[in-house]
Amino acid sequence: MTRWTKIYEDLNKALHLRTYPLAVKYFPSLNERPKGIAKPKEPLNVCQIASLARYYGRSVYFTVENMACIVGAVCLGLYPMPEQVESGKIADFWHKDRDAAREFIQSVPKIEYGEVKAIVIAPLHQDRVTFEPDQFLIYANTAQTMRILQGHLWGRGGRVSFSTGGEYSLCADAMAQSYLTKDFSLTIPCFGDRQTAMAMDDELAVCIPASMIGRILEGMKNTQLVSPYPIPYGSINSTPTFMPKDFLTEYAS
């Protein structure tokens, strides 16, 4: 068993995840492609590639040639900023006017163009991770995310803040933001993730730097007794009291 498989088992023991947690690796060169990892035959969104890994257990290597979403490619440093993105034109239909669209686009986290040439996203199971991950991606429901946050804050205290614009969420708010800050990031999946990549209504996307995963797992383990998941119903061993007829004493006339 590799240490990445052990991390997979520890995450599932703590969280009972619906889909596979993922490992992410950024490559500054096209000469470092891991063996045995396929590229998409057709252009895809980043969120679709993540879904191939988390739903189907496939490891995927991709470059700018494999990108269908131009903003995702820009945010991950794979493609230079084109005029239709920089001007905000690409986000016109979400905003009242071009100024609002441009302000939105300018606020989206972006890795500098050229810093990343290729990326691998792979599931953390069956020894599929044959590289040293930079990040871990987890799609989790709100209760599972609560447990991750508790693990994250167990040893450091404080609070977690996150920033999102409701679009370009996985590529920018999760992956690029965590890459740039070297810190934990959290986001709400965007429309594209939901429409093309099977993000569910109850899911959030969490991105964790590889350097933090051990500490977060330790934190979840140490808070497991007071805050387990699945969360047990607190009154399951109490005698039920049903609402009496006269509980509501006044009615509107």
N, C-alpha and C positions, 0 to 999 in steps of 0.2 A: 504493500500500500504506500503510495506517495503521500507527502505532506499535504498536497492539494486535495487528494481524495479524503484525507482525514478532516480537512477544513469543511469539505462538502458534508461529511457525516455529522460533524459537530453543528453545522448550520441547520441541517434538517432535523437533528435531534432537538434543537432549541426552538425551531420555527415551524416545522412541518410545512415546508413550502410547496406551493402548487406546481411550480415549474423550476427547472434547474437554476441554481445560482451560476453566475458566469465569471470567467476570468478574461481580462482584457490586457493586451500587450500592444504598445505603440513602437513602431520601427522608424528610425530616422533615415533608413536606407532601404532600397529595394533588393538588397543582396542578402537579407537576413530571414527569408521566408522559412518557417519551420517545416520540416518534412511531414508529408502525409496529411496536409490540411488543404482543402479544396478552395477554389475561388468561385464566386457566382457566375453562372453562364449568362445571366441577364442583369442589367442594372437594377439595384435594389436600394431602398432606404436603409439607413443605419438601424432603425428600429426593426425592420424586417429581418436583417441579419441577426440581430439579437434574438429575435423570436425563433429563427431557425435553430439557434443554439439552445434556447431555454425550453422550447416545446418539443423539439425533435432530437436534441442531443447532438447536433452537428457542429463541428468546428469550422469556422469560416475565416479565410484570409481575404482582405480586400484593399484595393487602392482606389485612387480617384476614378479609374476606368470603370469601376463597378458601382459607382454612385448614381442613383436616380434623383436624389434630393440635393439640389445645389447648395442649399443653406446648410444642410448637414455636413456636406463636404467642406464648405468654408469654415464652419465652426470647429471641425476637427483638424484644420490645418492642411487639408489635402488639396485645396483649390484656392486660387487667388480671388480676392473680393471683386465680383463683377459689378458693373454699374447698376444693374437692376436690383441688386441686393443692397449695395451701399446707399443708394438713393432712397431706399424704403419702398420702391415700386412693388417689389415682390410681396409686400405685406399690406398693400393698399386695401384689399377687400376685408381686412380685419379692423380697419381704422377709419375715423371720420375724414381725415385728410392726409396728404403726403407728409406733412410735418410730424404728425403723430406716428405714422408708419416708420419714418426715418428715425425718430427718437427710440422707438421700440427696437428696431434692428441694431442701432448703435449700442444698445444696452445688453444685447445678447452676448454671452461669453464666447470667445473665439481664440483658438490656438493660432499662433502666428503661422502664416503660410510658409510651407517648406520645412517646418520643424518636424512634421510627421509625414512619412511617405507611404506607410502601410500600417494596417491594424489587424490584429487577430482577436476574435471573440470566440471563446470555447466554453463548453459546459464543464462544470466541476464534478465530473463523475466518471467512473470507469477509467481512471488514469488518462483522460483525454488531454489534460494540460501538460504539454511537453516543453514548456517555456516558463520563464520567470515572469509572473504577472505584474503589471503596474497597478491594476485596479481590480476590484470585484464589483459586479453588478448584481443587484437583487431586486426582483419584482415581488412586492409584498403587499398584503392588505394592511389596513390601518393598525390593527392590533399587533401584527408581526413587526410593523415599522416601529411601534411603541417599544417593543422589546429590544430592537436594534438600537434605538435611541438610548434606552436605559443602560444597555451594555456600553455604548459609546461614552456616556457621561459618568459611569460608575467610578472610574478612577480619576477623572479630571474635573468633574463638577461643571457648573455653568449651565448654559442652555444652547440649543441649536437653532440658528436662523437659516432660512432658505429663501431663494429668490427665483421667481419664475414669471414668464409672461404668457403662459398657457400654450405656447407653441415652441417648436424646436427644443423639446424638453429633454429627451434622452441624450441626444447628441450634444446639446449646448449646456443645459442646466445641470445635467448629471455628469456626463463624461468630461466635457471641456472644462466645466467649472472645477471639478475635482482635480483634473490635470494641472490647471493653472494655480490653484491654491494649495495643492498637496493636502487637501482636507476632505472630510466627509461632506457629501452633497446629497440633496434630496429634492425630488421634483414630482409634479403631477403629470402623468403621460399626456401628450398632446393629441390633437385631432388625427394627425397622420399615423401615430402609433396605434390609435384605436381603430382607424379605418382600414389600415393596410397590414397591421402587425399583431392584431389580436390582444392588445392591451385591454384588460377588463375594467369595468366601472369602479371596482373596489380596490384597484391596484395603485400603488405608488412605486416610483423607481428610486432606489438607493444606490449610490456609488461610493465605494470605500477604498481608499488607497491601500495597497497591499501591506504597507508598513503598519497599518492600524488594525488589521483583521484579527490578529492574535489577542490584542487588548480588548477588542469588542467582544470576542467570544468569551474571554475571561470574565468580562463584566456581565454578560448574559448568564453565565454559569453561576456567578455569585449573587445574582438577583433572582434566580430561578425559583427559590422557595417562596419568596414573597410575591412574585409576579410571573407565574408560569404561563406557557402557551401550549395548547389552547387554554383559555381562561375559564376556570371552573365557576359555575354559577354559585353565587354566595349564599343563596337561601335554599339550596337543594335539600338540606337536612333540617329545614324549619317547617313547622306546621303551617299550612297555607291559611290565610284569612281572606275570604272572598268579600267583595264589596257589597255591603248591605243595601237594601232598597232605599233607605233614607239617608244614604251617604251624601247625596246631593240634596241639600235642604231647600234651595230656592231656585226657581225657574223664571226665566224672563217672560213677562206677560206680553 
